[in-house]
Amino acid sequence: GFTSYAETVSVYGSEGAFIDGDDTPWSKAFLAAAYASRGVKMRARRSPGNQAHVTNAKDDPLQLAADAAIAVGLGFDEIETTQRVARNAWSNALACAVGAAVGRWGTLFQCSSEEAEELAIAMAGFTSYAETVSVYGSEGAFIDGDDTPWSKAFLAAAYASRGVKMRATSGAGSELLMGFHQSQSLLYLEARCLCLQRAMGVQGTQNGGIDGAPVTMSIQGGARELMAENLIAVWLDLECASGNDARPTESEIRVGAKIMPYLLAGSDLICSGFGSILKYDNSFNPSLLNGEELEDYLVLQRDFEADGGLTPIGEDKAMALRQRALDAIAAVLTELDLARPTPAMLASVAVASGSNDTDSFTPGEASRISEKIQARGVTVVDVIRALATRGFREEAENLLALVRLRLSGDYLQTSALIRDGRVLSAVNDPNDYRGPGTGYRVDAARREELGAIRDTIGEREVLRNQAMFRTAETRRAQYRALGPAHAPSGAREVVIGISPAFGTQLYKTLAGEGVSDMLRAVIVGVRGAGVTPRVVRMRHTADTSFLGLSAATISGSHIGIGLQAKGTAVIHRAGRRPHHNLELFSNAPITTLDHYRRLGANAAAYAKGEEPEPIVVPTRGEAMGARYHAEVALIYAIEVALCAEGAEPEEIAVDFTEPA
């Protein structure tokens, strides 16, 4: 803990030098992973960020704009697109540029395409950063890619000359997949890539496996190697978009294990391509995390209070963003005479989860839009003018602000992104981690944002949901208070102690049964065995064990049943320790009416001095706690709030007004 970064882990350019140093590339990779595992200086910029993939299987510009607006709303600092049909790049770029200008300005955008085409799109002003400038660790791989280190350096200079931020792309496994690995270690080849990128003067790198992540993760220690190459990038003062894009496994456990170190320690860009769309729409191939896992990722941020760069948004805001983006892109396409989207097309995209749900532009129609953009020399200035002409002043100004920023060059600094209209980079937001309790910390405001996930519940939601069943329950049963319940009424009786909110504020069990149906099933079971049931409402306790024990204490047979409104039930005998019951139904969500009937029958058998076979509610290993404990805690709080210390049990007459 005395140091906050490591630097003197020597790496050599020849095998002989490694051997002479009594070392191997693997030991260096191990060291790098060891440092990374302790969260030591994992990024150049203090504040973590994230990047989204926004693509779809049809290259539909309407869906691209809508999905880009959602990505912006979620807080992604960068958006990256690509296309299924190569010639659709211009249409995709225009659509994402418009969508990324909805809601706020400053989200950087790039279109991954053939490198010369990608540069031309940037020169036209549609993109604000570039990333897919591939660098390889062996000469054979460069030659196979019809490239040289010099051409890559030229590209980097070309982007910088127009104020466009640029990262290179490398990552373990690429040379192996191309057949030019030269029998060198993955990390050694990646170290060569990173040193070359540093020499080229690029701002950062996209590494950590990238397309080669699946093959790297298939090798022993592969996950550690991916972390190590990210760390080398940080040592070289390169912004690190740390992979986590190509999905290396279908195992949910391995996916979760892969993302957690980055989420907890942070990174310049935790994912260099979080699939903000559904897997089948991801034209890069599925990312480590996709639209299907988006809610889980937001919950992970909340669970660990770790800033993964995203902020939950409500459904109303999401729909408003989608609709605004659709209206904006439709206005641009119409104003520039590129296409004329119909109301039906817009409506289908507005509510679509993915391209399978849309009735919009086809890939061929997107190609014709793209060809018009190229043929007419449409630039981002034309798009800005079209937005302003059609009344989308805010979006026009947002897009113009990003284009204007290219003139200043302010975001050409290492690890630069734009937050709240201000450039953050390693220059003005340097990583100041110096050990536990230092560096970037989630403050109170950010903590509140991270906690605002969807579908949370509170007491109000529980009571509102329960109230939906009040009318039906009132038709089924009436509960009449008859006064204090004390003395037993006979030796052959079973007292059923119901909880304070039973049938008054709570009307449905966790299994979805009406509380009156549950009570009726217990009564039927008791009566069917020739014993008299007596119902008593307990007001001094809501605890299942004490409901049952209290009922047994005032029962002539000394046998009682405790019944909570949520469905937990117990058979108890007077004189036993409170939690040493005769039988217990603890898994209310899977307890059926037949189980309750049989419970009543067993209670009657105990009352007659018999020893029946206990009823066991079978499970299949369901995670009951994970699914229901939050609701259970709130239900119990409602019950406890109705308790009064020393309150007398109350005799209840139950009138079932509907047949079973």
Secondary structure, DSSP 8 states (H G I E B T S, - for coil): ---S--------SSHHHHHHTT--HHHHHHHHHHHHHTT-S--SBSS---EEE---TT--HHHHHHHHHHHHHHT-SEEEE--SSGGGHHHHHHHHHHHTTSSSS--EEEE---HHHHHHHHHTTS-SEEEEEE--SSHHHHHHTT--HHHHHHHHHHHHHTT-EEEEE--TTHHHHHT--TT--HHHHHHHHHHHHHHHT-SEEE-SSGGGHHHHHTSTTHHHHHHHHHHHHHHTT-EEE----B---S-HHHHHHHHHHHHHH--SBS-EEEE-S-GGG-TT--BSS-GGGHHHHHHHHHHHT---S-----HHHHHHHHHHHHHHHHHHHHHTTS----HHHHHHHHT-SSGGG-----HHHHHHHHHHHHHHT--HHHHHHHHHHTT-HHHHHHHHHHHHHHHHTGGGSTT-EEETTEEE-TTTSB----STT-SS---HHHHHHHH--SS---HHHHHHHHHTTHHHHHHHEEEEEEEE--S-S-SSEEEEEE-TTBTTTB-B-TTS-BHHHHHHHHHHHHHHTT-EEEEEE-SS---HHHHHHHHHHT-TTSEEEEE-TTS-EEEEETTS-TT--SEEE--GGG--HHHHHHHHHHHHHHHTT-----------S--HHHHHHHHHHHHHHHHHHT--TT---EEEEEEE-S--
